[in-house]
Amino acid sequence: MEDLHHRHRTSRRGALLSTALGALSLALPTPQATGADLAEYLSRAFPPPPEPVMFPRNKLTQPFAVLLMRSAYEAVDDLDFIAMNDFQKQFWRLRASEQEAYNLQYDPLKPKIGDISDSLYFDFISYSQFATIAREMPKGLQVFREYCEEEENKTCQDRFRVVRRDAAIADNNVLPGLFFSMTGDRIYTGLKDGFRNTQFGAPQPLPASASFTQVTADIQALLDVCVKNGYALKAEVSDVDEAARSFKVKILGPANLWGLTSLNYRRAVVTNCYDAMLIDAFLRASGRPGARYELSTNSSGIEETWVLAA
C-alpha cells in the first residue's frame, strides 16, 4: 500500500468538466404516516449493510489495481479541496475503524491485508478510499496548508505550502462530476498508453464519425481488458439499440461489488464505479460527450443502461 501513498504532484488541468452529480434528499414522514411508511423511510434513511460477496472472484493484476486507486487519488489531488496529508490521515482512520467489521462479515474467508490484487481486500480498500472522498468533498476547503517535500519546488517552505483551489471550481457541488471525469480520464489514459511499464492494449479513441456499432465494439474491448486484469469474472455489452443510441453493460463478479453497493446504499456523492468512469472517458475522447447512464447492483454484479447524446 506504500505505493498508493507516494506523493506525486501533477499539473493542474486547464479545462474541467463542469457537470456535477446531484445528491439525493429524503423527505421526513408526515405525522399521518403509517407504520409501513415509517418502516420504508427508516429503511431508506438507514439501509442495512450489503451482504458479503462469498463467491470466488478473480485476482487483479497489481498494475491494474494500482492504476484504479492511483487515478482516484490523483483526481482528489488535482481538485484541491483537501490537503493530501489530511486526506491520507482520514483515509487511514476510516479503514482502520471499519476493517474488523468487514473481516467479520467474510469469516471464514480472510482478506489478504495490504495485497490490493486480492479481490476481498481490494473491495474494502477501494470502498474506504471512496468513502473518505465522499465524506470530505462536500466540506471541501478553498485554501489550506499542505505538506510537501522541500525538493519538490520552490513553493515548499518548512515542508508546507499554501494551496488555493481554482476559483472556477469553488462550488463543492461541482466536485463529484469533475472527479468522475478526471478519474475516468486517468484510468483510460493508463489502459491505452500504458502505466508503470505495463501495456494493457486498450483501444485508442475513435473519430466522432465512427459508427455506433464500432463504438460499442470498442467499449466491449475495453471491458475485455478489465476482465483480463481481474476486474470481473465477465463483462459484456448487450441490448445494443442504434436507433435509441443505447446499450447495456452487465458485469459479473466485479472486484468492487461490495464497496460499490455500500457506497450506493450510503448515497455517497462519489462511488467507485470504475468501468462507468472508463466508458465515459472513452466516449468523450471519441467525440461523444454527454452520455448518461443508470447503474444498479445485485448480489452477483452490476448492470448499467447507457444512452448517448444525440
Contacts in CASP RR format, 6 or more apart in sequence:
PFRMAT RR
TARGET T0000
AUTHOR 0000-0000-0000
METHOD contacts of the structure
MODEL  1
MEDLHHRHRTSRRGALLSTALGALSLALPTPQATGADLAEYLSRAFPPPP
EPVMFPRNKLTQPFAVLLMRSAYEAVDDLDFIAMNDFQKQFWRLRASEQE
AYNLQYDPLKPKIGDISDSLYFDFISYSQFATIAREMPKGLQVFREYCEE
EENKTCQDRFRVVRRDAAIADNNVLPGLFFSMTGDRIYTGLKDGFRNTQF
GAPQPLPASASFTQVTADIQALLDVCVKNGYALKAEVSDVDEAARSFKVK
ILGPANLWGLTSLNYRRAVVTNCYDAMLIDAFLRASGRPGARYELSTNSS
GIEETWVLAA
1 114 0 8 1.000
1 116 0 8 1.000
1 125 0 8 1.000
3 66 0 8 1.000
3 70 0 8 1.000
4 66 0 8 1.000
4 69 0 8 1.000
4 70 0 8 1.000
4 73 0 8 1.000
4 116 0 8 1.000
5 88 0 8 1.000
7 84 0 8 1.000
7 148 0 8 1.000
7 149 0 8 1.000
7 152 0 8 1.000
8 74 0 8 1.000
8 77 0 8 1.000
9 77 0 8 1.000
9 148 0 8 1.000
9 152 0 8 1.000
9 153 0 8 1.000
10 74 0 8 1.000
10 77 0 8 1.000
10 78 0 8 1.000
12 78 0 8 1.000
12 166 0 8 1.000
13 78 0 8 1.000
13 182 0 8 1.000
16 166 0 8 1.000
16 168 0 8 1.000
16 169 0 8 1.000
16 178 0 8 1.000
16 181 0 8 1.000
16 182 0 8 1.000
17 177 0 8 1.000
17 178 0 8 1.000
17 181 0 8 1.000
17 182 0 8 1.000
18 174 0 8 1.000
18 178 0 8 1.000
19 174 0 8 1.000
19 177 0 8 1.000
19 181 0 8 1.000
20 171 0 8 1.000
20 173 0 8 1.000
20 174 0 8 1.000
20 175 0 8 1.000
20 176 0 8 1.000
20 177 0 8 1.000
20 178 0 8 1.000
21 176 0 8 1.000
21 177 0 8 1.000
21 180 0 8 1.000
21 269 0 8 1.000
21 270 0 8 1.000
22 173 0 8 1.000
22 176 0 8 1.000
22 269 0 8 1.000
23 138 0 8 1.000
23 267 0 8 1.000
23 269 0 8 1.000
24 267 0 8 1.000
26 41 0 8 1.000
26 44 0 8 1.000
26 45 0 8 1.000
28 41 0 8 1.000
29 37 0 8 1.000
29 38 0 8 1.000
29 41 0 8 1.000
33 41 0 8 1.000
47 265 0 8 1.000
47 266 0 8 1.000
48 265 0 8 1.000
49 105 0 8 1.000
49 262 0 8 1.000
49 265 0 8 1.000
50 258 0 8 1.000
50 259 0 8 1.000
50 261 0 8 1.000
50 262 0 8 1.000
50 265 0 8 1.000
50 297 0 8 1.000
51 299 0 8 1.000
52 105 0 8 1.000
52 106 0 8 1.000
52 109 0 8 1.000
52 258 0 8 1.000
53 123 0 8 1.000
53 253 0 8 1.000
53 257 0 8 1.000
53 258 0 8 1.000
54 106 0 8 1.000
54 109 0 8 1.000
55 253 0 8 1.000
55 300 0 8 1.000
57 119 0 8 1.000
57 120 0 8 1.000
57 232 0 8 1.000
57 233 0 8 1.000
57 253 0 8 1.000
57 254 0 8 1.000
57 255 0 8 1.000
57 257 0 8 1.000
58 119 0 8 1.000
58 227 0 8 1.000
58 230 0 8 1.000
58 231 0 8 1.000
58 232 0 8 1.000
58 233 0 8 1.000
58 255 0 8 1.000
59 117 0 8 1.000
59 118 0 8 1.000
59 119 0 8 1.000
59 230 0 8 1.000
60 116 0 8 1.000
60 117 0 8 1.000
60 118 0 8 1.000
60 119 0 8 1.000
60 122 0 8 1.000
60 229 0 8 1.000
60 230 0 8 1.000
60 231 0 8 1.000
60 255 0 8 1.000
61 117 0 8 1.000
61 198 0 8 1.000
61 229 0 8 1.000
61 230 0 8 1.000
62 116 0 8 1.000
62 117 0 8 1.000
63 195 0 8 1.000
63 196 0 8 1.000
63 198 0 8 1.000
63 229 0 8 1.000
64 198 0 8 1.000
64 200 0 8 1.000
64 226 0 8 1.000
64 229 0 8 1.000
64 230 0 8 1.000
64 231 0 8 1.000
65 116 0 8 1.000
65 117 0 8 1.000
65 122 0 8 1.000
65 255 0 8 1.000
66 116 0 8 1.000
66 195 0 8 1.000
66 196 0 8 1.000
67 186 0 8 1.000
67 187 0 8 1.000
67 190 0 8 1.000
67 191 0 8 1.000
67 195 0 8 1.000
67 196 0 8 1.000
68 126 0 8 1.000
68 187 0 8 1.000
68 272 0 8 1.000
68 274 0 8 1.000
69 116 0 8 1.000
69 125 0 8 1.000
69 126 0 8 1.000
69 129 0 8 1.000
70 186 0 8 1.000
71 183 0 8 1.000
71 184 0 8 1.000
71 186 0 8 1.000
71 187 0 8 1.000
72 129 0 8 1.000
72 130 0 8 1.000
72 133 0 8 1.000
72 179 0 8 1.000
72 183 0 8 1.000
72 272 0 8 1.000
73 129 0 8 1.000
74 186 0 8 1.000
75 178 0 8 1.000
75 179 0 8 1.000
75 182 0 8 1.000
75 183 0 8 1.000
75 186 0 8 1.000
76 82 0 8 1.000
76 84 0 8 1.000
76 87 0 8 1.000
76 133 0 8 1.000
76 179 0 8 1.000
77 84 0 8 1.000
78 182 0 8 1.000
79 165 0 8 1.000
79 169 0 8 1.000
79 175 0 8 1.000
79 178 0 8 1.000
79 179 0 8 1.000
79 182 0 8 1.000
80 163 0 8 1.000
80 164 0 8 1.000
80 165 0 8 1.000
80 166 0 8 1.000
81 136 0 8 1.000
81 137 0 8 1.000
81 140 0 8 1.000
81 141 0 8 1.000
81 165 0 8 1.000
81 172 0 8 1.000
81 175 0 8 1.000
82 90 0 8 1.000
82 136 0 8 1.000
82 140 0 8 1.000
82 141 0 8 1.000
82 144 0 8 1.000
83 141 0 8 1.000
83 144 0 8 1.000
83 145 0 8 1.000
83 146 0 8 1.000
83 147 0 8 1.000
83 163 0 8 1.000
84 146 0 8 1.000
84 147 0 8 1.000
85 146 0 8 1.000
85 147 0 8 1.000
86 144 0 8 1.000
87 132 0 8 1.000
87 133 0 8 1.000
87 136 0 8 1.000
90 132 0 8 1.000
90 135 0 8 1.000
90 136 0 8 1.000
91 128 0 8 1.000
91 129 0 8 1.000
91 132 0 8 1.000
94 128 0 8 1.000
94 131 0 8 1.000
94 132 0 8 1.000
94 135 0 8 1.000
95 124 0 8 1.000
95 125 0 8 1.000
95 128 0 8 1.000
98 124 0 8 1.000
98 128 0 8 1.000
99 113 0 8 1.000
99 124 0 8 1.000
102 111 0 8 1.000
102 124 0 8 1.000
103 110 0 8 1.000
103 111 0 8 1.000
106 120 0 8 1.000
109 120 0 8 1.000
110 120 0 8 1.000
111 118 0 8 1.000
111 120 0 8 1.000
111 121 0 8 1.000
111 124 0 8 1.000
112 118 0 8 1.000
112 120 0 8 1.000
112 121 0 8 1.000
113 121 0 8 1.000
114 121 0 8 1.000
114 125 0 8 1.000
115 121 0 8 1.000
116 122 0 8 1.000
116 125 0 8 1.000
119 230 0 8 1.000
119 255 0 8 1.000
122 255 0 8 1.000
122 256 0 8 1.000
123 255 0 8 1.000
123 256 0 8 1.000
123 257 0 8 1.000
123 258 0 8 1.000
123 259 0 8 1.000
124 258 0 8 1.000
124 259 0 8 1.000
126 255 0 8 1.000
126 256 0 8 1.000
126 259 0 8 1.000
126 272 0 8 1.000
127 256 0 8 1.000
127 258 0 8 1.000
127 259 0 8 1.000
127 260 0 8 1.000
127 262 0 8 1.000
127 263 0 8 1.000
127 272 0 8 1.000
129 272 0 8 1.000
130 259 0 8 1.000
130 263 0 8 1.000
130 268 0 8 1.000
130 270 0 8 1.000
130 271 0 8 1.000
130 272 0 8 1.000
131 262 0 8 1.000
131 263 0 8 1.000
131 266 0 8 1.000
131 268 0 8 1.000
133 179 0 8 1.000
133 270 0 8 1.000
134 263 0 8 1.000
134 266 0 8 1.000
134 268 0 8 1.000
134 269 0 8 1.000
134 270 0 8 1.000
134 271 0 8 1.000
137 172 0 8 1.000
137 175 0 8 1.000
137 176 0 8 1.000
137 179 0 8 1.000
137 269 0 8 1.000
137 270 0 8 1.000
138 172 0 8 1.000
138 269 0 8 1.000
139 172 0 8 1.000
140 172 0 8 1.000
140 175 0 8 1.000
141 165 0 8 1.000
142 164 0 8 1.000
142 165 0 8 1.000
142 170 0 8 1.000
143 162 0 8 1.000
143 163 0 8 1.000
143 164 0 8 1.000
143 165 0 8 1.000
144 162 0 8 1.000
144 163 0 8 1.000
145 160 0 8 1.000
145 161 0 8 1.000
145 162 0 8 1.000
145 163 0 8 1.000
146 160 0 8 1.000
146 161 0 8 1.000
146 162 0 8 1.000
146 163 0 8 1.000
147 159 0 8 1.000
147 160 0 8 1.000
148 155 0 8 1.000
148 156 0 8 1.000
148 159 0 8 1.000
148 160 0 8 1.000
148 161 0 8 1.000
149 156 0 8 1.000
149 159 0 8 1.000
150 156 0 8 1.000
150 157 0 8 1.000
150 159 0 8 1.000
155 161 0 8 1.000
169 175 0 8 1.000
169 178 0 8 1.000
175 269 0 8 1.000
176 269 0 8 1.000
176 270 0 8 1.000
179 270 0 8 1.000
180 270 0 8 1.000
180 277 0 8 1.000
180 280 0 8 1.000
181 277 0 8 1.000
181 280 0 8 1.000
181 281 0 8 1.000
181 284 0 8 1.000
183 277 0 8 1.000
184 274 0 8 1.000
184 277 0 8 1.000
184 278 0 8 1.000
184 280 0 8 1.000
184 281 0 8 1.000
185 281 0 8 1.000
185 284 0 8 1.000
185 285 0 8 1.000
187 274 0 8 1.000
187 277 0 8 1.000
187 278 0 8 1.000
187 281 0 8 1.000
188 202 0 8 1.000
188 222 0 8 1.000
188 278 0 8 1.000
188 281 0 8 1.000
188 282 0 8 1.000
188 285 0 8 1.000
190 200 0 8 1.000
190 202 0 8 1.000
191 200 0 8 1.000
191 201 0 8 1.000
191 202 0 8 1.000
191 222 0 8 1.000
191 225 0 8 1.000
191 278 0 8 1.000
192 200 0 8 1.000
192 201 0 8 1.000
192 202 0 8 1.000
192 203 0 8 1.000
192 204 0 8 1.000
192 205 0 8 1.000
194 200 0 8 1.000
194 201 0 8 1.000
200 225 0 8 1.000
200 229 0 8 1.000
201 225 0 8 1.000
202 221 0 8 1.000
202 222 0 8 1.000
202 225 0 8 1.000
203 218 0 8 1.000
203 221 0 8 1.000
203 222 0 8 1.000
203 282 0 8 1.000
205 282 0 8 1.000
205 285 0 8 1.000
205 286 0 8 1.000
205 287 0 8 1.000
206 214 0 8 1.000
206 215 0 8 1.000
206 218 0 8 1.000
206 286 0 8 1.000
206 287 0 8 1.000
207 286 0 8 1.000
207 287 0 8 1.000
208 286 0 8 1.000
208 287 0 8 1.000
208 288 0 8 1.000
210 286 0 8 1.000
212 240 0 8 1.000
212 242 0 8 1.000
212 245 0 8 1.000
212 308 0 8 1.000
213 240 0 8 1.000
213 242 0 8 1.000
215 283 0 8 1.000
215 286 0 8 1.000
215 288 0 8 1.000
215 308 0 8 1.000
216 237 0 8 1.000
216 240 0 8 1.000
216 247 0 8 1.000
218 282 0 8 1.000
218 286 0 8 1.000
219 237 0 8 1.000
219 247 0 8 1.000
219 249 0 8 1.000
219 279 0 8 1.000
219 282 0 8 1.000
220 236 0 8 1.000
220 237 0 8 1.000
222 278 0 8 1.000
222 279 0 8 1.000
222 282 0 8 1.000
223 235 0 8 1.000
223 236 0 8 1.000
223 237 0 8 1.000
223 249 0 8 1.000
223 251 0 8 1.000
223 275 0 8 1.000
224 235 0 8 1.000
226 232 0 8 1.000
226 235 0 8 1.000
226 274 0 8 1.000
226 275 0 8 1.000
226 278 0 8 1.000
227 233 0 8 1.000
227 234 0 8 1.000
227 235 0 8 1.000
230 255 0 8 1.000
231 254 0 8 1.000
231 255 0 8 1.000
231 274 0 8 1.000
231 275 0 8 1.000
232 251 0 8 1.000
232 252 0 8 1.000
232 253 0 8 1.000
232 254 0 8 1.000
232 255 0 8 1.000
232 301 0 8 1.000
233 252 0 8 1.000
233 253 0 8 1.000
234 251 0 8 1.000
234 252 0 8 1.000
234 253 0 8 1.000
235 249 0 8 1.000
235 250 0 8 1.000
235 251 0 8 1.000
235 252 0 8 1.000
235 254 0 8 1.000
235 275 0 8 1.000
236 249 0 8 1.000
236 250 0 8 1.000
237 247 0 8 1.000
237 248 0 8 1.000
237 249 0 8 1.000
238 247 0 8 1.000
238 248 0 8 1.000
238 249 0 8 1.000
238 250 0 8 1.000
239 246 0 8 1.000
239 247 0 8 1.000
239 248 0 8 1.000
240 246 0 8 1.000
240 247 0 8 1.000
241 247 0 8 1.000
244 307 0 8 1.000
245 307 0 8 1.000
245 308 0 8 1.000
245 309 0 8 1.000
245 310 0 8 1.000
246 305 0 8 1.000
246 306 0 8 1.000
246 307 0 8 1.000
246 308 0 8 1.000
247 305 0 8 1.000
247 306 0 8 1.000
248 303 0 8 1.000
248 304 0 8 1.000
248 305 0 8 1.000
248 306 0 8 1.000
249 275 0 8 1.000
249 279 0 8 1.000
249 302 0 8 1.000
249 303 0 8 1.000
249 304 0 8 1.000
249 306 0 8 1.000
250 301 0 8 1.000
250 302 0 8 1.000
250 303 0 8 1.000
250 304 0 8 1.000
251 275 0 8 1.000
251 301 0 8 1.000
251 302 0 8 1.000
251 303 0 8 1.000
251 304 0 8 1.000
252 300 0 8 1.000
252 301 0 8 1.000
253 300 0 8 1.000
253 301 0 8 1.000
254 260 0 8 1.000
254 275 0 8 1.000
254 301 0 8 1.000
254 302 0 8 1.000
256 272 0 8 1.000
256 273 0 8 1.000
256 274 0 8 1.000
257 297 0 8 1.000
257 300 0 8 1.000
257 301 0 8 1.000
257 302 0 8 1.000
259 272 0 8 1.000
260 271 0 8 1.000
260 272 0 8 1.000
260 273 0 8 1.000
260 297 0 8 1.000
260 302 0 8 1.000
261 297 0 8 1.000
263 270 0 8 1.000
263 271 0 8 1.000
263 272 0 8 1.000
264 271 0 8 1.000
264 295 0 8 1.000
264 297 0 8 1.000
273 295 0 8 1.000
273 302 0 8 1.000
275 302 0 8 1.000
275 304 0 8 1.000
276 293 0 8 1.000
276 295 0 8 1.000
276 304 0 8 1.000
279 291 0 8 1.000
279 293 0 8 1.000
279 306 0 8 1.000
280 291 0 8 1.000
280 293 0 8 1.000
283 289 0 8 1.000
283 290 0 8 1.000
283 291 0 8 1.000
283 308 0 8 1.000
284 290 0 8 1.000
288 308 0 8 1.000
288 309 0 8 1.000
289 309 0 8 1.000
290 308 0 8 1.000
290 309 0 8 1.000
291 306 0 8 1.000
291 307 0 8 1.000
291 308 0 8 1.000
291 309 0 8 1.000
292 306 0 8 1.000
292 307 0 8 1.000
292 309 0 8 1.000
293 304 0 8 1.000
293 305 0 8 1.000
293 306 0 8 1.000
293 307 0 8 1.000
294 304 0 8 1.000
294 305 0 8 1.000
295 302 0 8 1.000
295 303 0 8 1.000
295 304 0 8 1.000
296 302 0 8 1.000
296 303 0 8 1.000
296 304 0 8 1.000
297 303 0 8 1.000
END
